Amino acid sequence: MRILLARHGETPWNAEGRYQGQEDIPLSPVGEKQARLLGERLHDVRIDRAISSPLGRAYRTAQLALGELRAEMLTTDAGLMEIAHGTWEGLLASEIGARDPDLLREWRESPDTVQMPGGESLHQVYTRAWQALAWACEGLGPQDTLLVVAHDAVNRVILCRVLGIPFSRLWTFRQAPTTLNLLEGDDIDRLEVVRLNDCAHHTAFFGEAVHRAL
């Protein structure tokens, strides 16, 4: 089976460097364009099942990625929602750095040890996200393709599991807006990463936008 694991398009808060978490922030015009370009790239790709986070930025990205003729297949699972940042949600990274510098430093240097204030840990995100992915994969055949549209932290913990690396290495790869990761394998426990952080549909080779709010 094949899994196309995508991230949602850019939002205004992404561009501002503001922590979103589970706040339901919509796509920006840039994000809408990115999602439409993802849809153009996937236009001729066979997709047998599609699931997204219920947050609007991911759901809208999935709709545009599928296109009108395939949009009806889209379902949602709350297990794919972004990490809950708790009291950090809505704040700029600079504001968090001023108010909670030690925890922010730990989040950047040892993310696997952090429990978000009033929110979640990466291990909690992984537990719910991997279960959501497992449910979505049930019954897929060898040639079937699943589209999953989720969020930065969700994608990262899933990819860490597949790559066999600890969550402490979470920041050693990127997840750009509407990026595509291609996973293939006989079942969910035997997946391989075929493509990682592929955003060629909207970004030049050295032109990726870097957001600093996760």
HELIX and SHEET records of a PDB file:
HELIX    1   1 PRO A   12  GLU A   16  1                                   5    
HELIX    2   2 PRO A   29  LEU A   42  1                                  14    
HELIX    3   3 GLY A   56  LEU A   66  1                                  11    
HELIX    4   4 ALA A   71  MET A   73  5                                   3    
HELIX    5   5 ALA A   78  LEU A   80  5                                   3    
HELIX    6   6 GLY A   86  TRP A   88  5                                   3    
HELIX    7   7 ALA A   93  ARG A   99  1                                   7    
HELIX    8   8 PRO A  101  GLU A  109  1                                   9    
HELIX    9   9 PRO A  111  THR A  113  5                                   3    
HELIX   10  10 LEU A  122  CYS A  137  1                                  16    
HELIX   11  11 ASP A  152  LEU A  163  1                                  12    
HELIX   12  12 PHE A  167  THR A  172  5                                   6    
HELIX   13  13 ILE A  188  ARG A  190  5                                   3    
SHEET    1   A 6 LEU A  74  THR A  76  0                                        
SHEET    2   A 6 ARG A  49  SER A  52  1                                        
SHEET    3   A 6 THR A 145  ALA A 150  1                                        
SHEET    4   A 6 ARG A   2  ARG A   7  1                                        
SHEET    5   A 6 LEU A 180  GLY A 185 -1                                        
SHEET    6   A 6 LEU A 191  ASP A 198 -1                                        
END                                                                             
